């Protein structure tokens, strides 16, 4: 069965997000002073062929651990799209 997986990768809350700070500064320079903080991350979608939802989630977990996220600096969340 084909599963569509959504992965959100974000910097750990304890770490500085330089890209987010740059965007925050740009927004404030544009007069959007109501914006208090910006965090920049990655949104990844995978289409997986797996025997079950659990197997699809396990494959996505392995992809995150091995390539898609750096656990020293980032956390990730895995979800199914449309199921």
N, C-alpha and C positions, 0 to 999 in steps of 0.2 A: 504494500500500500504506500502511496505517496503522502508524505507529511510536509507541511509548510511550517518552518520554524522561524521564530523571530527572536533575535538576540540583541539585548541592549548592553553595551559596554560603556562604563562610566569611570572617571577617575575616582579613587578613594576620597571620601569626604575630608580625611585628615591631610590630604596633599594639596598643594597649590596647583591650580589649573591655569597656567600662563595664557593659553589660548582663550579660555573663558574670561580672564581678566582683560585681555586685549579687546574682546568683543564688548565687554561691559563698558570699557572706556570709550569705545566708538559710539555705543548707544547713548551714553551720557553726553558726549560731544554733539550728538544730533538732537539733543533736547529731551531725551527720554530718561529723565532723572528718576522716574518712578521705579526703574529696573534696579534692584538692589544686588543681585548676584547672577552670574551666568556660569554654567558648567557645560563644557563641550564634550560629547562622547561619540560613540559610533552606533549606528543601527544596522544590523546585518540580518538578511533573510537567507535561509537555506531551504532547499527543497531536497528532502531525503526519501529514499526508498527503504522502508523498514517493515518488519513483520508486525510490529506493535507500536503503540504510542510510547511505551517505556523504552523500547529499543531506539526509537527516533530521538527521544530526549537524551539517552545515553550517548548516542553518536554526536549530538550537538554539544554535550558536556565535554566529550573528548576533544572536539574541534576547538572549544574555548580554552581548555587546559593546554593543548599542544600548540595553538597558533593564534587564535583570535583575541585573546586577552592576556595581559601581563599581570599575574596575581600580586606582584609586588606593588604595582601602581594602580590597578584597576579591579573593579568587581563587575560581574555580569549577571544578567537575568535571562532565563530561557522561557519562552512561551510558544504555544501553538497558535497559528493564524487560522481563523475560521473553523475551529473545531471545538 
